[in-house]
Amino acid sequence: MSAAEVSGHPQVKIDKDAIKEHDTKEGDLATTEGPIVSQWKRRQSIMSKNSSIADTNGLGRRRSTFKGLATSILGTLNMRRMTKTSSQLQPLKPVIRMENTYKMVPDDDKEIKTSKIKQTVKQILETHLADETYCPYRSGKMACDLSGIIKNQMKELNFPRYKFICHVIIGQCGGQGMQISSRCVWAPSTDNYEYITYSNGSLFAVATVYGIYYE
């Protein structure tokens, strides 16, 4: 048995110089590929950072759980404010239904009296327009305010089942002439109207009040 065979297997002669040369080539390859691999890893880390920044600034941003919790708490508080305890709730008043009176004309002592209307409206115009001068920018609002005041005073005269319409015109006194007309569809036996004029040298006012009986 020769020295080249051990236990039936041929013995391979190892060349140490070839192994050293192979190790040297692998070392050179690792040295040359080392910076490339490290540079690739660095690029990958930079790209991952940029993608994470884009996710935080874009639509893929994760919602804050604190914001949702705060919204739910505020909603609960608002619901508690809206709800009231049984002691705070006021009892509902029963609905009172009145029978029809079928009255087509007012009572004898409750008919509309134009003399009361004229006296009341004249007093209102003198009180509010005595010290006023004509101004085209304020005249519109002034006329609307006077109409509301006159209408409220008509309700205080206690004419039951009457509805009132008040109309006021304010203009500048310049020696000009003016004609004001109106036309209504009503019952002459129950409905009536009254108009009052006022002037203070700078402006004039014409107030018309219509009283309509509600059948």
C-alpha positions in Angstrom: 0.0 0.0 0.0 1.4 3.3 -1.0 1.6 6.4 1.0 -0.8 8.2 -1.4 -3.8 6.1 -0.3 -5.2 6.2 3.2 -8.2 4.0 4.1 -9.0 3.3 0.5 -9.1 7.0 -0.4 -6.5 8.6 -2.6 -4.4 11.3 -0.8 -4.6 14.7 -2.5 -1.5 16.7 -2.5 -2.2 20.3 -1.3 -0.2 23.1 -2.9 0.3 25.7 -0.2 1.5 28.4 -2.7 -1.8 28.0 -4.6 -3.8 28.5 -1.4 -1.8 31.7 -0.5 -2.4 33.0 -4.0 -6.1 32.3 -3.8 -6.4 34.1 -0.4 -4.5 37.1 -1.8 -7.0 37.4 -4.7 -10.0 37.1 -2.3 -8.5 39.8 -0.1 -8.0 42.1 -3.0 -11.6 41.5 -4.2 -12.9 42.3 -0.7 -10.8 45.4 -0.6 -12.1 46.6 -4.0 -15.7 45.7 -3.3 -15.8 47.1 0.3 -16.3 50.8 -0.6 -19.0 49.9 -3.2 -21.0 47.8 -0.7 -20.7 50.5 2.0 -21.7 53.2 -0.5 -24.7 51.2 -1.6 -25.8 50.7 2.0 -25.4 54.4 2.7 -27.7 55.2 -0.3 -30.2 52.7 0.9 -30.3 54.4 4.4 -30.7 57.9 2.8 -33.5 56.7 0.6 -35.3 55.1 3.6 -35.0 58.4 5.5 -36.4 60.4 2.6 -39.3 57.9 2.2 -40.0 58.2 5.9 -40.1 62.0 5.6 -42.4 61.8 2.6 -44.7 59.5 4.6 -44.9 61.9 7.5 -45.7 64.9 5.2 -48.0 63.0 2.8 -51.1 61.1 3.0 -49.6 58.1 4.6 -49.0 60.1 7.8 -50.1 58.3 10.9 -52.9 60.0 12.7 -52.4 61.1 16.3 -54.3 59.1 18.8 -54.4 62.1 21.1 -56.3 64.2 18.6 -59.0 61.6 18.3 -59.2 61.3 22.0 -59.6 65.0 22.4 -62.3 65.1 19.8 -64.3 62.3 21.5 -64.0 64.1 24.9 -65.2 67.4 23.5 -68.1 65.6 21.8 -69.1 64.0 25.1 -68.9 67.4 27.0 -71.1 69.0 24.3 -73.7 66.2 24.6 -73.7 66.7 28.4 -74.3 70.4 28.0 -77.2 69.8 25.7 -78.9 67.3 27.9 -80.8 68.4 31.0 -82.0 66.6 34.0 -85.6 65.9 34.6 -85.8 68.6 37.3 -84.5 71.3 34.8 -87.1 70.4 32.1 -90.1 72.6 32.1 -93.5 71.0 31.9 -95.2 71.4 28.5 -98.2 73.7 28.5 -101.4 72.1 27.1 -102.5 73.4 23.7 -105.7 75.4 24.1 -108.0 75.3 21.1 -110.5 78.0 20.8 -113.9 77.6 19.0 -114.7 79.7 16.0 -116.6 82.9 16.8 -117.8 83.5 13.2 -117.7 87.2 13.9 -117.7 89.1 10.6 -118.0 92.6 12.1 -116.4 94.2 15.2 -118.4 95.1 18.2 -120.0 98.6 18.4 -117.6 99.9 21.0 -114.5 98.2 19.4 -114.6 99.7 16.0 -111.4 101.4 14.7 -111.3 105.2 15.5 -109.1 107.2 13.1 -109.1 110.2 15.5 -107.0 108.2 18.1 -104.7 107.0 15.3 -104.1 110.5 14.0 -103.4 111.9 17.4 -100.9 109.1 18.3 -99.0 109.2 15.0 -98.7 113.0 15.1 -97.2 112.9 18.5 -94.7 110.3 17.4 -93.6 112.3 14.3 -93.2 115.5 16.3 -91.1 113.7 19.0 -88.7 112.0 16.6 -88.4 114.6 13.8 -88.4 117.9 15.6 -84.6 118.3 15.6 -83.8 116.2 12.5 -82.4 117.6 9.2 -82.8 115.8 5.9 -80.0 113.4 5.0 -80.4 111.1 2.0 -78.3 108.4 3.6 -80.3 108.2 6.9 -83.8 108.9 5.7 -84.5 105.3 4.6 -83.5 103.8 8.0 -85.4 106.6 9.8 -88.6 105.8 7.9 -88.3 102.1 8.7 -87.8 102.9 12.4 -90.8 105.3 12.5 -92.9 102.6 10.9 -92.0 100.1 13.6 -92.7 102.6 16.4 -96.1 103.6 14.9 -97.1 99.9 14.5 -96.2 99.1 18.1 -98.2 102.1 19.3 -101.2 101.0 17.3 -101.3 97.7 19.2 -101.6 99.6 22.4 -104.8 101.4 21.3 -106.7 98.1 21.9 -108.6 97.5 18.7 -109.3 93.8 18.9 -109.0 91.6 15.8 -107.4 94.5 13.8 -104.2 94.2 11.9 -102.2 97.3 11.1 -100.0 98.3 8.2 -97.8 101.3 8.6 -96.0 103.2 5.8 -93.8 106.3 6.2 -92.2 108.5 3.5 -89.5 111.1 4.3 -88.3 113.7 1.8 -86.5 117.0 1.5 -88.4 120.3 1.7 -87.5 122.2 -1.5 -90.7 123.9 -2.5 -91.7 121.0 -4.7 -95.1 119.4 -4.9 -95.9 115.7 -4.3 -99.0 113.5 -4.6 -99.2 110.1 -2.8 -102.0 107.6 -3.6 -102.8 104.1 -2.6 -105.4 101.5 -3.5 -106.6 98.6 -1.3 -109.2 95.8 -1.5 -111.1 95.7 1.8 -114.5 96.0 3.4 -115.4 99.7 3.8 -117.8 98.9 6.6 -115.0 97.6 8.9 -111.6 98.7 7.5 -110.2 102.2 7.5 -107.1 104.2 7.2 -105.5 107.5 8.3 -102.6 109.6 7.0 -100.6 112.3 8.9 -98.2 114.8 7.5 -95.3 116.6 9.3 -92.7 119.2 8.2 -90.0 121.0 10.1 -88.5 123.2 7.3 -85.7 120.7 6.4 -87.7 117.6 5.7 -91.3 116.4 5.5 -92.8 113.1 6.5 -96.1 111.4 5.4 -97.3 108.5 7.6 -100.2 106.3 6.5 -101.8 103.7 8.8 -104.2 101.0 7.5 -106.5 99.1 9.9 -107.8 95.8 8.5 -110.3 93.8 10.5 -109.4 90.1 10.8 -112.6 88.1 10.2 
